[in-house]
Each structure stands twice: as structure tokens, then as C-alpha cells.
Amino acid sequence: MDAHLNRRQWLKRSAAAAAGWIAATKSATGWTDVWTGRHFRENSEPEKTIRLNNNESHFGMSEAAREAIIDTVDGCGDYPDDHYPELKELIAARENLQPENIILGAGSIEIITAALHIYMAQGGALVSAPTYFDFADYAEKAGCPLHRIALTNRHELDLEAMEKKTGAGVGLVYLCNPQNPTGAITPRARLEPFCRKASRKALVVLDEAYHDYAEDPLYSSMAGLVRDGENVLVTRTFSKIYGMAGLRVGYGMARPDIIKSLLRMERNFAPVSSLSLRAAVAAYQDEEFVRKVRRQNQEVKSYAGQELRRLGYSFIPSHTNFIIFKVQQDSQELAKKLEHRSFLVRAFKFGAANWIRVSLGTPAEMRVFIAILKDLDGAEERANDGEKIEVCRLPDLLAESPHS
């Protein structure tokens, strides 16, 4: 075989690529993922660390957003318009709101933590256990008491238990839907009535960072509660499906009086940079790009779920760009082993079980991740039998169908 293959030749020879799924090119030293440019050595280990721990999109950003950044570079000597009228108007129009209902921030977490600072004066924060770790971490650093309610056996928000806890001593209720870190959704039929009741006693923050990935008909955004004037704050981000985590853009939707109180907490009169703002405006209007990434994410998720199931792992059905699966060994130790093999993941312990949450990377990245996970899993079993452990080779891996 030639040391170098052009992409057309490789596509013909690889069963995986023939299925239209894997995209990589051969070199003398290994394989290159054409999505990211990352190189994988012959022993299946990438040359650089692959971050599958922060739920970033590995499919890049919209070309329209890229062009907007280039076009904006010459104007970076000026401060951005702190009112951000264009992006607010776009969001308001799509959500049937007014620009006065919208606030922007350097990621949605900036908006969420501003709300925490305001409403913790009325009491602690009511959260699920587990929940988005950045919120819990920030609340603890800010001295805000956390009232934790375990998830249900279906890994959904236990709204009945939460409702019993709302009232005196709770100033803010923080909910992720789709839920982080489980990837599960709480159906609208249950979530909306809870939010209406709870918002009479505390501000209800609905973190919808993964809103654009959710396709289940039982799921629905709670933005309608903003239109109804309820005491809620709905937040979203450009860090996930839009592939703009490094640009730090997020937004919140709430009643005008809530927005005004949040604006008083801004530490910067213009928290979103000119480049980020123009990129967000372009990306928000590129609906075809969002559909494409959603489709690609679904394909990778289907493959990852199939392979995890084949390896004997149980996992929670995900409505996001990550999957969390149960492991028998200590999750922290397994995460360290994966890091040693150049893959970063998140380790969790809840429900008396150990879990690994893995963000969905590109097809090539997930193929290598599954191979390494299989190698580590098999290594533990074979080590007990005193058998020699062999490292899975990427060329052999890619010769198999991804759907086998």
C-alpha cells in the first residue's frame, strides 16, 4: 500500500468511510482527522489531548460566523455598542419577545451567576443532584447555600420533591433542561406547571444550554413563560451547537424588570466583544448550519451509544452532545487512565454508581475513544487472567464498519 493515499482512494478502501461516516486521511505516521486536523498515531493515541470533557462542539462554527469575524477585525479599535440591538432583536423576533426581554453576556453562566448574586439575598439555591458543576461551584464560592434534590430513578428532575422545598429559605431555583450531566429531559407537561408554581416563591432559572439538540416532542423550551410574564429566567448559549465556546456569548430571556436588575450587576459595560457579537449575529441566522450540526451530532451519538451498548455499558439516553455511562471501576481512576491515553472526560458519582460523561467529538475522535475504552476495559479483565494486553491499532480499527 502506498505510504500516502488521497482522500478519494481512502474513501473507497475504508468500509467505515464507505458508509459515509468516518473522515480521515492516511500519512506515513498514522491518520489525520479531517474535521479537526488532529493526528492519530499508529497505536491509536492522538498526538494532542482530545477534550471530551467540556461539551464543546467539535464540528466548528458557521462559515458565515467566520466571515463576520474577519469583516469585523478592522473595527476592533472601538468599543462595541453596549446595547447590542441587532442580536437582541433577532432573538426577540424568533422567541416572540421584545428586545427588553433579552440580556447578553460572556456566556450564559455570566448571566446565571448575576441572578445568583441578586436572589441569594432571599435565600439559598435549590438545585438537582447532580447538576451543572460550574453553577454549584460558583454558588459555594459565593457563600450561597445549596439545597440539593436527587434526580429520579429515570434521571429526571424530581419536581415533586423540589416543590416541597420551595418557599422560605430559597431565593432561586436552578434547573437544567436538557439536564447536565445526565443528558435527560424533563417533559414540558411536568416542567411547566412546576415552574409556574415555584416562580411565585423564587426566581426560576432554566438553563437551556442544550436546547438546540433536543428533538424529542415531549421537550419544550420554557421561553413561553417569559411571554406570560412569569418570574423566570431562561438562558442559552452560543458555546454548544454554534461551536463558539471560545468567543463567550450567551443570552437570557426574562421580564423587563428582571433584565434591569441583572444589568445592574454587570461588571463590564460591554461584556460581549465586537468579534463575538458579529459572529453570533451571523451564526444565529445560519439555520442550515444548526440543522447540519444537529444531524452530525445525532449520527455520532447513535454510533457511540451502539458501541457502548456492545461493550456492555449502560447509559442514559441523551438529548445533548454528550453521553454519560455507568462504569464498574472508580470513575476518577478510569478518567485518569483515559487522560493518560490523551482523552479528557468527566467523572461523576451519583445514585450509588460511578459514571463517565463523554462529549461527542468528531467521528474519527469517537472511533479512537471507543477503541481505547475497549482496550482499557479489556485490559482490566485480561490482567486478572494474566494474559498479555495488546494495544488496538487505528488502521485495523478503521478497516471495520462503524456500524458493525
C-alpha positions in Angstrom: 0.0 0.0 0.0 1.3 3.5 -0.8 2.5 5.5 2.2 0.1 8.3 1.2 -3.4 7.9 0.0 -5.5 10.7 -1.4 -8.9 11.2 0.2 -10.9 9.6 -2.7 -8.7 6.5 -2.6 -9.1 6.2 1.1 -12.8 6.6 0.9 -13.1 3.7 -1.5 -10.9 1.4 0.6 -12.3 2.1 4.1 -15.6 0.3 4.9 -16.2 3.0 7.6 -15.8 5.8 5.1 -17.8 4.0 2.5 -20.7 4.2 5.0 -20.2 8.0 4.7 -19.3 8.4 8.3 -15.5 8.5 9.1 -13.4 11.2 7.6 -9.6 10.8 7.9 -6.5 10.8 5.7 -3.5 8.4 5.8 0.0 9.6 6.4 3.3 7.8 6.9 2.9 8.0 10.7 -0.9 7.5 11.2 -4.2 9.1 10.4 -5.4 12.7 10.4 -9.0 13.6 11.3 -10.0 15.9 8.5 -12.6 17.6 10.8 -10.1 19.0 13.2 -6.7 18.4 11.7 -5.7 16.3 14.8 -3.3 13.4 14.1 -3.6 9.9 15.5 -0.5 7.8 15.7 -0.5 4.1 14.7 -1.1 2.9 18.2 -4.5 4.7 18.4 -3.2 7.5 20.6 -3.6 11.1 19.3 -0.6 13.4 19.3 -2.6 16.0 21.3 -5.1 15.8 24.1 -8.6 15.4 22.9 -11.0 17.3 25.1 -14.2 15.4 25.5 -14.9 16.9 28.9 -16.4 20.3 28.3 -19.2 19.5 25.8 -17.7 21.8 23.2 -18.8 21.3 19.6 -16.1 19.6 17.5 -17.8 20.4 14.3 -16.6 24.0 14.2 -18.5 27.2 13.7 -20.6 28.5 10.8 -18.7 29.8 7.8 -20.9 32.9 8.0 -19.6 33.4 11.5 -16.0 33.1 10.4 -16.5 35.6 7.7 -18.2 38.0 10.1 -15.2 37.9 12.4 -12.9 38.7 9.5 -15.0 41.6 8.4 -15.1 43.0 12.0 -11.4 42.9 12.7 -10.7 46.4 11.4 -13.3 47.9 13.7 -11.9 46.4 16.9 -10.3 49.7 17.9 -13.8 50.8 19.0 -15.9 49.6 21.9 -18.9 47.6 20.9 -22.4 49.0 21.2 -23.3 48.0 24.8 -27.0 47.7 23.9 -26.3 45.0 21.2 -29.5 45.9 19.4 -29.2 43.7 16.4 -28.7 40.4 18.2 -31.3 41.2 20.8 -33.8 42.0 18.0 -33.1 38.7 16.2 -33.5 36.7 19.4 -36.7 38.6 20.4 -38.2 38.1 17.0 -37.7 34.4 17.0 -39.0 33.9 20.5 -41.9 36.3 20.1 -40.5 38.6 22.7 -39.3 42.2 22.9 -35.6 43.3 23.0 -36.3 44.5 26.5 -36.7 40.8 27.4 -33.2 39.9 26.3 -29.8 40.2 28.1 -26.4 39.2 26.6 -23.4 38.1 28.5 -19.9 36.5 28.1 -21.5 33.0 28.1 -24.8 32.2 29.8 -23.0 31.4 33.1 -22.3 35.1 33.5 -26.0 35.8 33.4 -26.8 32.9 35.7 -24.3 34.0 38.3 -25.5 37.6 38.2 -29.0 36.2 39.0 -27.5 34.2 41.9 -25.9 37.2 43.4 -29.2 39.1 43.4 -31.5 36.4 44.6 -29.3 34.7 47.1 -30.2 37.6 49.4 -33.6 36.0 49.6 -32.3 32.5 50.4 -30.2 29.6 49.1 -30.4 28.0 45.7 -32.5 24.9 45.0 -30.8 22.5 42.6 -30.8 18.9 41.4 -28.1 16.5 42.5 -26.1 16.2 40.3 -26.4 19.4 38.4 -24.1 21.6 36.2 -21.0 21.7 38.3 -19.9 25.3 37.4 -23.1 26.6 38.9 -22.8 24.6 42.1 -19.1 25.5 42.3 -19.8 29.2 41.9 -22.7 29.2 44.4 -20.5 27.6 47.0 -17.7 30.2 46.4 -20.2 33.0 46.7 -21.4 31.6 50.0 -24.9 30.7 48.7 -26.4 27.6 50.5 -27.4 24.8 48.1 -30.4 22.7 48.7 -29.8 19.6 46.6 -32.6 17.3 45.5 -31.6 13.9 44.0 -32.8 13.0 40.5 -35.5 10.5 40.0 -34.8 6.8 39.1 -35.3 7.9 35.5 -32.6 10.5 35.9 -35.1 13.4 35.5 -35.6 16.3 37.8 -37.6 15.3 40.9 -40.1 18.2 40.7 -42.4 16.9 43.4 -39.5 16.8 45.9 -38.4 20.2 44.7 -41.8 21.7 45.0 -41.9 20.7 48.7 -38.6 22.6 49.2 -39.6 25.9 47.6 -40.6 28.7 49.9 -38.8 30.3 52.8 -35.0 29.9 52.6 -35.0 29.5 48.8 -34.3 32.6 46.6 -33.5 30.8 43.4 -34.4 27.5 41.7 -31.8 26.4 39.2 -32.9 23.8 36.6 -31.1 22.4 33.5 -33.3 21.1 30.7 -31.9 19.1 28.9 -30.2 18.1 32.1 -26.5 18.3 32.7 -24.7 16.0 33.4 -27.2 13.2 32.6 -28.5 14.4 29.2 -32.1 13.6 30.1 -35.1 15.8 29.5 -38.0 16.6 31.8 -41.2 16.7 29.7 -42.9 20.0 29.3 -46.2 18.6 30.7 -44.4 18.2 34.1 -41.9 21.1 34.0 -44.2 24.0 33.0 -46.7 23.6 35.9 -43.8 23.3 38.3 -42.2 26.5 37.1 -45.4 28.4 37.3 -45.9 27.4 40.9 -42.2 27.7 42.0 -41.8 31.1 40.4 -44.4 32.6 42.8 -41.9 31.9 45.6 -38.5 32.3 43.9 -36.8 33.1 40.7 -36.7 30.0 38.5 -33.6 29.8 36.3 -33.9 27.5 33.3 -30.6 26.7 31.8 -31.3 25.6 28.2 -27.7 25.3 27.0 -28.5 22.2 25.1 -31.9 23.4 23.8 -30.8 23.2 20.1 -30.0 19.4 20.4 -33.3 18.3 21.9 -35.7 16.8 19.3 -38.0 14.8 21.5 -41.6 16.0 21.1 -42.0 15.8 24.9 -39.4 18.5 25.3 -40.1 22.2 25.0 -38.4 25.4 25.9 -39.8 27.4 28.8 -39.4 30.7 26.9 -43.2 30.8 26.7 -43.2 31.5 30.5 -41.3 34.7 29.8 -44.0 35.7 27.3 -46.6 35.1 30.1 -44.7 37.3 32.5 -43.7 34.7 34.9 -40.8 35.1 37.4 -38.4 33.1 35.3 -35.1 33.5 33.6 -34.3 31.3 30.6 -30.7 31.1 29.4 -29.0 29.8 26.3 -25.5 29.9 24.9 -23.6 30.0 21.6 -21.0 27.7 23.2 -22.6 24.4 22.2 -24.3 23.8 18.8 -22.9 27.0 17.3 -19.3 25.9 18.1 -18.4 29.3 19.6 -17.3 28.4 23.2 -14.1 30.4 22.9 -16.0 33.5 21.8 -18.1 33.6 25.0 -21.6 34.6 24.0 -24.7 33.7 25.9 -28.2 35.3 26.4 -31.0 35.3 28.9 -34.8 35.9 28.5 -36.9 37.3 31.2 -39.4 40.1 32.2 -38.0 43.6 31.7 -37.8 44.2 35.4 -35.7 41.1 35.9 -33.5 42.1 33.0 -32.9 45.6 34.5 -31.9 44.0 37.8 -29.4 41.8 36.0 -28.0 44.7 34.1 -27.2 46.4 37.3 -24.9 43.5 38.2 -22.8 43.8 35.0 -19.2 44.2 35.8 -18.4 45.4 32.3 -20.4 47.9 30.3 -19.9 45.8 27.2 -19.3 42.1 28.2 -19.5 40.8 24.7 -16.7 41.7 22.3 -17.3 43.1 18.8 -15.9 40.0 17.2 -18.1 37.7 19.3 -21.1 39.8 18.7 -20.8 39.9 14.9 -20.1 36.1 14.9 -23.2 35.5 17.0 -25.4 37.6 14.7 -24.2 35.7 11.7 -24.4 32.2 13.4 -27.9 32.8 14.8 -29.2 33.4 11.3 -27.5 30.4 9.8 -30.2 27.9 10.5 -29.0 25.4 7.9 -25.7 25.2 9.8 -27.5 24.4 13.0 -29.5 21.6 11.3 -26.3 20.2 9.8 -24.5 20.1 13.2 -27.6 18.6 14.8 -27.7 15.8 12.2 -23.9 15.1 12.6 -24.2 15.1 16.4 -27.1 12.6 16.1 -25.1 10.3 13.9 -22.1 10.3 16.3 -24.4 9.8 19.3 -26.1 6.8 17.6 -22.7 5.3 16.9 -21.3 5.9 20.4 -24.5 4.5 22.0 -24.3 1.4 19.9 -20.7 0.8 20.7 -21.2 1.4 24.4 -24.0 -1.0 24.4 -21.9 -3.5 22.6 -19.2 -3.2 25.2 -21.8 -3.8 27.9 -22.1 -0.3 29.3 -25.4 1.1 30.4 -26.0 4.7 29.6 -28.7 7.4 30.0 -30.4 8.3 26.7 -29.1 11.7 25.8 -30.7 14.7 24.3 -27.5 16.7 24.1 -24.0 16.5 22.6 -22.7 14.1 25.3 -23.4 10.7 26.8 -23.0 9.6 30.4 -22.4 5.9 31.0 -22.1 3.8 34.1 -18.8 2.1 34.9 -17.9 -0.6 37.4 -14.5 0.7 38.4 -13.8 4.0 40.1 -14.8 6.7 37.6 -12.0 9.0 38.7 -9.4 6.3 38.1 -10.8 5.5 34.7 -10.8 9.1 33.8 -7.1 9.3 34.7 -6.4 6.2 32.5 -8.2 7.9 29.6 -6.3 11.1 30.2 -3.0 9.0 30.1 -4.2 7.9 26.6 -4.9 11.6 25.7 -8.6 11.7 26.2 -10.2 14.1 28.7 -13.6 13.1 30.1 -15.7 13.9 33.2 -16.0 11.6 36.1 -19.2 11.6 38.3 -20.5 9.6 41.3 -24.2 9.7 42.0 -27.1 7.3 42.6 -24.6 4.9 44.3 -22.8 4.4 41.0 -19.7 5.6 39.0 -20.2 7.4 35.8 -18.2 8.8 32.9 -19.5 11.7 30.8 -18.0 11.9 27.4 -18.7 14.8 25.0 -19.4 13.8 21.4 -16.4 14.5 19.2 -15.9 14.0 15.5 -16.5 10.6 14.1 -12.8 9.8 14.0 -12.3 11.0 17.6 -15.1 8.8 18.8 -13.8 5.8 16.9 -10.5 6.1 18.7 -12.1 6.8 22.1 -14.2 3.7 21.8 -11.2 1.7 20.8 -9.2 3.0 23.8 -12.1 2.5 26.2 -12.4 -1.1 24.9 -8.7 -1.6 25.4 -8.8 -0.3 29.0 -11.9 -2.3 29.8 -10.5 -5.4 28.3 -7.1 -4.8 29.9 -8.7 -5.0 33.3 -10.3 -8.3 32.6 -7.3 -9.8 30.8 -4.9 -8.6 33.5 -6.8 -10.7 36.0 -6.2 -13.8 33.9 -2.5 -13.0 33.4 -2.9 -12.6 29.6 -0.9 -10.3 27.5 -2.6 -6.9 26.7 -2.3 -5.7 23.1 -2.9 -2.1 22.0 -5.6 -1.7 19.3 -4.1 -0.2 16.1 -6.0 2.6 14.4 -5.6 1.2 10.9 -7.1 -2.1 11.9 -9.9 -0.1 13.7 -10.7 1.9 10.7 -10.9 -1.2 8.5 -14.1 -2.1 10.3 -17.5 -0.7 9.7 -18.6 1.9 12.3 -22.0 0.3 12.4 -20.8 -3.3 12.9 
